[in-house]
């Protein structure tokens, strides 16, 4: 597994030069409060896929 993929969503982790690393962390917190989950997959030279699962009721 890619080392960056392991750290993604962690506090203050960003691959952007001016990034704060709080965006995905905040999003994940909101999703979890709604009993949802995030699934992240990545394939080298293809791209990343982020799937958000939220309950229907």
C-alpha positions in Angstrom: 0.0 0.0 0.0 1.2 3.5 -0.8 2.5 5.4 2.2 0.5 8.5 1.3 -2.7 6.4 1.1 -2.0 5.2 4.7 -1.7 8.7 6.0 -4.6 10.2 4.0 -7.3 11.8 6.3 -4.8 12.2 9.1 -4.4 15.5 10.9 -2.3 18.0 8.9 -1.3 15.5 6.1 -1.4 17.2 2.7 0.3 16.6 -0.6 -0.3 20.3 -1.6 2.3 22.9 -1.0 -0.1 25.3 0.8 -2.5 22.6 2.1 -3.6 22.4 5.7 -4.5 18.7 5.7 -7.8 19.3 7.4 -10.3 19.0 4.5 -10.6 15.2 4.3 -10.4 14.9 8.1 -13.3 17.4 8.5 -15.3 15.6 5.8 -14.8 12.2 7.4 -15.9 13.6 10.8 -19.1 14.9 9.3 -19.8 11.6 7.4 -19.1 9.5 10.5 -21.6 11.7 12.5 -24.2 10.6 9.9 -23.3 7.0 10.3 -21.5 6.9 7.0 -18.1 5.8 5.8 -15.5 6.7 3.2 -13.7 4.2 1.0 -10.5 5.3 -0.8 -8.8 3.3 -3.5 -5.8 4.3 -5.6 -4.1 2.8 -8.6 -0.7 4.1 -9.8 -0.8 5.9 -13.2 -4.6 5.6 -13.2 -6.0 7.7 -10.4 -7.8 7.7 -7.1 -11.4 6.9 -6.3 -13.2 8.2 -3.2 -16.6 6.6 -2.4 -18.9 8.0 0.3 -21.4 5.6 1.8 -24.4 7.1 3.7 -27.4 5.3 5.2 -30.7 5.9 3.4 -32.7 6.4 6.5 
